[in-house]
Amino acid sequence: MYLAVLADDEPNQLELISYHLQKENFTILTALNGDDAFELIQANKPDIIIIDWMMPGLSGISLTRKIRSNKDIKNIPIIILSARGEDIDTSHGLSAGADDYIAKPFSPLELMARIKSLIRRSKNIKNESELTYAGININNNTKEVTVEGSQIKIGKIEYKILSMLLSRPKYVFSREQIIESVWDNNSLIEDRTVDVHVSRLRRSIKKMNSNRKLIKTIHGFGYSITDEIN
């Protein structure tokens, strides 16, 4: 049985989503505002967080950023719900740290499918000793990195960044997220430092895989790893 925290200032929306979660044997904790939701999340560490974009107190975006900056709960999957469906709003939601963004009105069946998918992915990431995508493989036991079967040597920081990108292919990680995850004393790290290490990582990968642009810059947001061909 999984635990979900659901936050929305519309009681009817809470009731609808709760109904479908309960049918799938979820335990549910609900909140009508972002501040109460954060307290529930901290205290209970749920398996999934589903939050509305517009809420009293902390908005969905602000709540997501607050969760991602807390080391005890930062890896919990987050879905943002919103009546705003424009691409730029989706990008803002994902760059804030959300794992998925669903525009209202939505199909409850689609929502449940995405919830289950995120939980499965979250559990798999925690248990994986290897990460593989687009010809890149990281062995977390031996700390070896291979590209198209050939081993490459990269620094500790580059290894951490690559592991983060490979954990969620095509997901856009902001520079702030990378700093918080990779560096212990992150208050002293600037965005430009992230760019330098990503450039080094790109050069190391390109030596073995010159025809593919795997680490993509999402201007104004951050970085993602894709299987895009130049």
Summary of the structure (lengths in Angstrom):
residues: 230
radius of gyration: 18.5
end to end distance: 44.1
largest distance: 55.0
contacts: 710
relative contact order: 0.10
helix: 44%
strand: 22%
